[in-house]
Amino acid sequence: MKAGVEDLVPRGICAVCSTPIPLMLIATNVTQQFKCPKCQTTLKASAIFRTCVYIGCFGVPTGVAYYAGLSPIASVILWVTLVLVCSIIYVQAAIRVCPPRLKVSREKNENLQTLDLGK
């Protein structure tokens, strides 16, 4: 597997300007795109990190609520509570222990190359 340029950049660092990104900016946008404070490049956390966040924040509470053996209403209340708690604790712990690799994100509307065939 070939390593891309973005894989060589240390974790939590902008892939374009090599500026350290504040952990709170990453934590509040861990599953979304955000702009680098210095160069304004659109960044996002790596797919592996986002997958781990989804599993930690939704998979674990789902398993606990399912195996708790409670009534459906109590299971839903337990699940919602665990999702909120896991989202706060897991994201904060994960970002502090192992910040994500930040990748340059391409906007859906952004065309990198066009042939201008419509003109």
C-alpha positions as CSV (number, residue, x, y, z in Angstrom):
1,M,0.0,0.0,0.0
2,K,1.5,3.3,-1.1
3,A,1.6,6.1,1.5
4,G,0.1,9.4,0.3
5,V,1.4,12.8,1.2
6,E,-1.3,13.2,3.8
7,D,-0.2,10.0,5.5
8,L,3.2,11.5,6.1
9,V,1.8,14.5,7.9
10,P,1.7,14.0,11.8
11,R,-1.6,13.6,13.4
12,G,-3.6,16.7,14.2
13,I,-1.6,18.8,11.7
14,C,-3.0,20.5,8.6
15,A,-2.0,18.6,5.5
16,V,-1.4,21.8,3.5
17,C,0.3,24.3,5.8
18,S,1.5,22.0,8.6
19,T,-0.2,24.1,11.3
20,P,-1.3,22.3,14.4
21,I,-5.1,22.4,14.6
22,P,-6.6,23.1,18.0
23,L,-8.1,19.9,19.6
24,M,-11.4,21.6,20.3
25,L,-11.8,22.5,16.6
26,I,-11.2,18.9,15.7
27,A,-13.5,17.6,18.6
28,T,-16.4,19.8,17.5
29,N,-16.1,18.8,13.9
30,V,-14.9,15.2,14.1
31,T,-17.4,13.9,11.6
32,Q,-17.7,17.0,9.5
33,Q,-15.6,19.1,7.3
34,F,-13.9,22.2,8.8
35,K,-11.5,24.9,7.7
36,C,-7.9,25.2,8.8
37,P,-7.6,28.4,10.9
38,K,-4.4,29.5,9.0
39,C,-4.8,28.6,5.3
40,Q,-8.6,28.1,5.2
41,T,-8.2,24.7,3.5
42,T,-11.2,22.4,4.0
43,L,-10.1,19.4,6.1
44,K,-11.7,16.3,7.6
45,A,-10.6,13.5,9.9
46,S,-9.5,10.3,8.4
47,A,-12.1,7.6,7.5
48,I,-10.7,5.2,10.0
49,F,-10.9,7.7,12.9
50,R,-14.5,8.6,11.9
51,T,-15.5,4.9,11.8
52,C,-14.0,4.4,15.3
53,V,-16.0,7.4,16.5
54,Y,-19.3,6.0,15.0
55,I,-18.7,2.6,16.6
56,G,-17.7,4.0,20.0
57,C,-20.6,6.5,20.1
58,F,-23.4,4.5,18.5
59,G,-22.3,0.8,18.4
60,V,-21.4,0.4,22.1
61,P,-24.6,2.1,23.4
62,T,-26.7,0.0,21.0
63,G,-25.1,-3.2,22.3
64,V,-25.5,-2.2,25.9
65,A,-29.1,-1.2,25.5
66,Y,-29.9,-4.4,23.5
67,Y,-28.3,-6.7,26.1
68,A,-29.6,-4.9,29.1
69,G,-33.0,-6.7,28.9
70,L,-35.1,-3.7,29.7
71,S,-38.5,-2.8,28.3
72,P,-38.4,-1.0,24.9
73,I,-39.1,2.5,26.4
74,A,-36.4,2.0,29.0
75,S,-34.0,0.7,26.3
76,V,-34.5,3.8,24.2
77,I,-34.0,6.1,27.2
78,L,-30.8,4.2,28.1
79,W,-29.6,4.3,24.5
80,V,-30.1,8.0,24.2
81,T,-28.3,8.6,27.5
82,L,-25.4,6.4,26.6
83,V,-25.0,8.0,23.1
84,L,-24.8,11.4,24.7
85,V,-22.3,10.3,27.4
86,C,-20.2,8.2,24.9
87,S,-20.1,11.0,22.4
88,I,-18.7,13.4,24.9
89,I,-16.3,11.1,26.7
90,Y,-15.1,9.0,23.7
91,V,-14.5,11.8,21.3
92,Q,-12.5,13.9,23.9
93,A,-10.5,10.9,25.0
94,A,-9.8,9.7,21.5
95,I,-8.6,13.1,20.3
96,R,-6.3,13.6,23.2
97,V,-4.8,10.1,23.1
98,C,-4.5,9.8,19.3
99,P,-5.5,12.8,17.2
100,P,-6.8,11.9,13.8
101,R,-4.9,12.4,10.6
102,L,-6.4,15.3,8.7
103,K,-7.1,14.9,5.0
104,V,-7.9,17.6,2.5
105,S,-11.6,17.5,1.8
106,R,-13.0,18.2,-1.7
107,E,-16.3,20.0,-1.7
108,K,-19.1,18.1,-3.5
109,N,-19.6,21.0,-5.9
110,E,-16.0,21.7,-6.5
111,N,-14.7,20.6,-9.9
112,L,-11.0,20.2,-9.9
113,Q,-10.8,19.8,-13.7
114,T,-13.3,20.8,-16.3
115,L,-13.2,20.6,-20.0
116,D,-15.8,23.3,-20.6
117,L,-17.6,21.1,-23.1
118,G,-20.9,22.8,-22.5
119,K,-19.7,26.1,-24.0
